[in-house]
Amino acid sequence: MLTIVANIVAFPDKAELVKTELLKLIDTTRAEAGCVQYDLHQDNDNPAHFLFFENWESRELWQDHMGNQHLKDYLAATEGAVAEFTVNEMTRIG
């Protein structure tokens, strides 16, 4: 099992655009092979900060997800709108 924590920080004036595009990813991703959990969160104090908390059956299946067309479409739609993007690959230890 692989846990992914992805932080996306939009430029403040682009937060709604980024949110709309992130929401489009959810249903398609949840239907992908190996996706156990794919939840989007928005910071209560900073509406331009989003976080995906994901669980995948394996790193290989997550990497397949990362190469899918809907992620390429998201990147194209949000080009220049995201100030910061970090991904942490995590292993549950407790």
N, C-alpha and C positions, 0 to 999 in steps of 0.2 A: 504494500500500500504506500502511495506517495501523497503527501499533503503539499499543496501549493498555496502560498500566501502572496497575492499579487496586489501591490499598491499602485494606484493610478491617481495622479494629482493633475487636474486640468487647470489651465489658466482660468482665473475667476470668471472672465467674460465668456468662456467657452464651456462652463460646467454643464449647462443644460444639453448642449450638443453631445458632449462626451457621455453623459448619463443616458441619453436616448440611444446612442450607438452601443453602449455596454448592455443595456436591457435587451437589445436585439440578439445578443449572443446566447442568452440563457437557454431558451427552449431547444435550440439546435445543439448546443453543447451537452445539455442533459441527456439527449437522445444518442450521443456518441458511445461507441464501444469503450468500456472501461471507466466511464464517468460514474462515480459513486455519489458525489456531492459537488454542487457548483452554485454557490450562494454569493450574491452581490450585496455589499453593504455601503452605506453613505455616512460619512462622519457627521455627527450631530452639531459640531461646532464649526466645521469647515465643509460646506456643501460641495466644494470642488475636489474633495478627497474621497476616493472610492476604494473599496477593498474586495477582492474576490477571495473567498475561502473555498478551496477545492480539495477533493479527495479522488484519487485515481487508483485503479487496480494495479497499475504498473507505470514506471517511468516511460516505457516504450509507448504505451497507449496515450499518455499525456503528450509525448512528443508528436505523435500522429495528430492529435488535436491542434497542436501549435502550428502545423503546416496546412490546416484546412482553409478552404476559401473564405468562410465567414470571418475568420480572423484577419485575412488579407483585406477583406472589404472594410472591416472595422479600422484597420490601420490607415487605409486610404481616406476614409471618411473623417478621421480625426487628426490627420496630418497637420501639424502646427498648432494643435489645440491642447496637447498634453505637455505639461511642464516637467513631470517626473514620472518614471515608471520603474518599479523594482519588482523582481520575482524572487521568492525564496522557496527552495525545495526543502521540505521538512520531512522528518521521520517521527512518527508518534512513539514516545518512549514511556508513556505512563497513562 
